Amino acid sequence: MALHVISRSVRLLGQIQRCRPLMATNQTARCVSQAEAASQPEPGADENEAVNPTFVNRNPRNLEQMAVAVKDRGWKTIWPHREFYHRLEFSRTQHHVTAHVFSSSSPVPVLSCSTKEWALKKELASTSCVAACQAVGEVLAHRCQQAGITRMVYRAIPWTYRSDAVQSFRSAMKEGGITLSEPRRKYIST
């Protein structure tokens, strides 16, 4: 009776398979699909090296990281210059310190940090001192690392560049792993 059950035809996943009887009745039956074995060709070595002729870039920042993406040059008379992928803007007022990271494609900041934020404000004695500038630099560097932005352009106003506040902000950004310059754009001829 057991051999009769094992040797009968079994319908599995829409294909008819034949089961071979085994020597002992306690062992399980092994089913071989004749249609499945005949339909699969052997893979060739050339199939692995084939490249899709229509490539879609799913990472929009990939070209920026390779320094191949187009930088908008803008007019030569405007300041700050528009030739960047990401631009860092640092401002210090009487009461607060603020830093923003802008993308070249959007006027809205991508990342920002300020002493107006409660988490940063409660740790500082003063929201406009040199220590506040360093704290803003450390927090913004950490946020940039989390966002994957490691290179950006920072052009300080020349008469404020040598102040202790700006220097402490720059050093905190550099210690956080941010490079404050971008690579020159590579021009590829087609």
Disulfide bonds with the S-S distance in Angstrom:
none
